[in-house]
Amino acid sequence: MSGDVASKKRLISITGGNIRNGHIYISRHHDFFPLECYESKKGLGKPLTLLPEGLNKEIETDISLDGTNGKPRNFFRRRDWVGEFFKHHDICEGDVIAIEKIAKYKYKVSPFEAKNVRDGCETHLHWSKLSPNKLKVIDLFAGCGGFSYGLKKAGFENLLSVEWDKSCCDTFKTNISPRILNCAIQEIETFPETDLLVGGPPCQGFSNLGEKVPHDPRRQLWRYFLKAIKDANPLIFVMENVPPILKSAEYLEIVKQARKLGYEVEGRVLNAAFYGAPQQRKRAIIVGSRIGKPIFPKPTHRSPNDNNQTDLPIWKTVKDAIGDMAKKPDGENWHIGRSPTELSEKRYRCVPEGGNRWDLPLSLTPECWKRKTKGGTDLFGRLWWNKPSVTIRTEFYKPEKGRYLHPVEHRPITHREAARLQGFDDDFAFIGKKIEVGIQIGNAVPPPLAYQIGLAVKKEIERWRHKNNVIKKTA
């Protein structure tokens, strides 16, 4: 670990001695605890409060000194709770626990299932076995699993995924695979070998929607993506992000470092509408390959204005995606609506299909919009039936954030409608609160785009294996 993560959480591997003697070694982690919590010549140190997950109790303890050399001991003074903690969570030798700082003198102690990673991703006790016949993928910054959902349909099997947000992990486990670690990518020491590695490092540092801060830590997470490439040695990797990344200094460094690892790299901007999603969502797709030139999927759909590829169907539209849904949200399967104010409803009724905030009469226009006479043509906009939607972002249920009014109903689109516009099937079950699920939907890679990427990558890997007479490895 490094940076902010190391200052908040430490991972400790449990030994056979820990199990037998009922203690937890904190050697090499003494810098993690305040100096005043150590015993001194004057007496006991200031008490630490430990919160062992699952025990429903608080432990007050300090860290004692060795009577012979005066150095800090490698475990907490109070240890009567450790055996109970191990038993409650069935902790075994080689398992890993996390100690997380939640206040200056308060720490949470919890299991952390990382032994499978440290040992080369051997199948975890609670993880299903892998098929020996499927290509394997690691998904980093996995979110709710939009990328993995498309790859699963393309024939890939999830070897390992990593995601910081718990509700995203719950959704991923429900729909794709239990093989996901709920942690920061900085906490993974070693990644196992895989066929394909994908991921979308958080894009706020590159986004057009906010300031591009040169030293924004979110712009640096690609370094851990490169570390994973070095460890896992995939045949192909795919990084997904916002288009501005392709014009950044970071992109040049990504290409440079990936080439040192033996990969040929290319980045392109792909519009999800050309790959079967009913949404015009442009994303930077960076492909690295060590088995040939980077491969990108061929479009499966065309713009209605393109008369050169008439063998392809035109873009899917909003009506294709949600035209059969109940016009009034019924509350089932995330087809949920808001409770707008009377003023909001009056405003909704003033906006025609394809219209926006400029269609509001002055009497209903907010003062801030009256002063802002330029830009924002999607704000308070209404979708078109016969076009793909605009980019679905995380607050699609707020029309003041973009073109998110239903084409004909006087309301914003629902969570399930937004999910359909992203390309999720109705049987994809989202887990979490309304705001959490909104974030999951808005941040996801459109599954149809991921599916087409998966098909192209799978074809290239199988071509290479056939050409080189390479036998698939079993996991």
Secondary structure, DSSP 8 states (H G I E B T S, - for coil): --HHHHHHEEEEE--HHHHHHT----TT-GGGS-GGGB-BTTB----EEEEETTS---EEE-B-B-TTT--B-SS-S--TTHHHHHHHTT--TT-EEEEEEEETTEEEEEEE--HHHHTT----TTS----TTSEEEEEES-TTSHHHHHHHHTTEEEEEEEES-HHHHHHHHHHT-S-EEES-GGG-------SEEEE----TTT-TTS---TT-GGGSTHHHHHHHHHHH--SEEEEEE-GGGGGSHHHHHHHHHHHHTT-EEEEEEEEGGGGT-SB--EEEEEEEESSSS------SSB-TT--S-TTS-B---HHHHHTTS-SS--SSTT-------HHHHHHHHH--TT--GGGS-GGGS-HHHHH--SS-TTTT-B--TTS-B----TTTT-GGGSS-B-SSSSSB--HHHHHHHHT--TT----S-HHHHHHHHHHS--HHHHHHHHHHHHHHHHHHHHHHT------
